Amino acid sequence: MNIASIDIGTNTILLLIAKVENHNVIPLLNEYRMPRIGSGLNNTKNISNSKIELLCNVLNEYKNICNQYNCVDILPFATQAMRMAENQQFIVEKVFKETGLLINVISGEQEAELSFLGSIPNIDNQEFVLIDIGGGSTEVIQGDKSSIKFNKSYKFGVVTLTEEYLKEIPY
């Protein structure tokens, strides 16, 4: 069976379609778009209407791709930009109305855990640290295949730091 995961981040929206067979996950397609929905969010506390429209357009495009791959389930998850947005509930409702997809806004700790689990399938059972630098948050996770020993989500990423500290591009 084919399933799809959609990661709605501050900067990018990622699509992974995978075939699940005998407890194995076989990636079939990776797509990404950069609508930068978190642009300006630190100042306004809301995701703009134009960014919401871009989000809906990308999700409709991804839904069509998922239909072509006969996905039995589409799992859209949203991260830091949606966690921060004061208009989060409005966006979730609008996206559902326009796409039929129900966004699950996950916590920073859930994001860290999923990043870790998605990174370890082919790694021997040795301990390591994963750093996931996103647009609006950065997750640090330490563990091995059997357990996560440390997991922390920090509320800064490349978009938030750029907007805060680089008012002008220095080149």
N, C-alpha and C positions, 0 to 999 in steps of 0.2 A: 504494500500500500504506500502511496505517496502522501507526504504531509509537507506543509509549508510553515516556516517561522518568519515573522516579520519583526525586525528590531527597529523601532522608531526612536531614533536618537536626536540629540540636539542639532547635529550637523548633517547626519546621513540617515537614510532609511534603507535597511538591508533586507534582502529576501534570500532565504535559503530554502530550496525544495530538495527533499531527500526521500529516498525509498527506504522504508523500514521493512526488513526481512530477517526472520530468525534472530531477533534481538540485535541485528546489525543495522547501523545507519549509514546509508550510501548516498553521499551528496550527488545531486543531479544538476543543480543550477544554482549559481550565486549571482545576484544582481544588486546594484546599489545606485541610489540617486542621492543628490546633495541639495535638498531644498532649504537647508539651514533654518529649520523651524524655530530654533532658539535664538536666532539673531535679534539682538535688542531686548531680549527677555529680562536681563538684569535691571534695565532701566524702567521698563513698562510693567513688568510682572505679569504680562499677558502675551500670548502668542497672537500675532496680528492676523486679521481676516485674510490678507493675501497669502500668508504662510499656511493658514488652515486650508485654503483652497488648493494650494500646492500639495499639501498632505493628502487631501481627498483624491486629487488627480493621480498621485503616485500609487495610492492604495487601490484605486480602480484599475490602474494599469497592472499592478501586481496580481490583483484578483483575476484578471483576464489570463495572465500567464499561468496562474495556478489552475485555472479551469482547463487550459491546454494540456497541462501535466496530470490531469485527473486527480488532483489532490482531494483526499477525503476530509482533511481538516486544514484550516488556515488559522495560525496562532499569532495574532499581533500583540506585541509587548511594547510598552513605551517606558522611557527611562527619564533622565534628569530634567529635560525641558518640560515634560508633562508633569513631573512631580512638583516643579516650581510654579507652573502656570496657575494663576488665580482663576483663569477661565477653563480649567481642565475639564470640568463636568460638561460645559457647553460643547467643548471639542469632541469629547467621547460621544455625546448624543448626536452631534452633527455628522460625525464620521459614520456612526451606525446608520443614520437615516440615509446618507448618500452612498454608502458602500455595502451595507449589511454586515460589516466587520465590527466586532465589539473589542475595543482596545482594553487590554489589561495593563494598568499602570503599576509597575513593580517597584518595590523598595530598592534602595541602594545595595542592601545586603543580598537581596534576591538577584540583583544584576551581577554582583560579584560572584555569587555561587554559580550562576548559569555561565558566566564567562569562563570560570575555572573548569566546570564540567565539560564545556564545549572545546576546551583546549587540551584535554588529557587523554583522549581515546587511544593513541598509539604510543604513549609514554610508559616506560617501565615503572614499576612501583617504587619510585624514588621521590623524595620530597623536593619541592621547588616552590618558587615564588612567581606569581603571575601579576603583572601590572597592566591594567587595561585603561589606557588614556583615551577618554572620549571627548566629545565636544563640550559637555556640561558637567561631567563628573569623571573621577579617576578612582578605579577600584584596585586594591592591593589584596591578594589572596595567597595564603601559604598552606600547603598540604600535599597529599599524595592521592593515589587512586582510591584509597579506602576512607580518607577523612580530610576535612578542611580544618586546619588548626587555628588560622587567623583569617579574618575577613572584614575589610573596612572599605566603605565608600566615602570618598572626599568630594565635597561640593564645588569642585573646580575642574575645568577641562580646557582644551585648546581654544574653544570659542569664548568662554567666560574670561579666561586669562588675557586673551588678545583684546577683547573689548575693554577690559579694566585697565590694562597697562600699556597697550600700544594704540594710542589715540591717532597716531599717524604711522604709516608704513615707512620705516627708515631707509628706503632705497628709492 
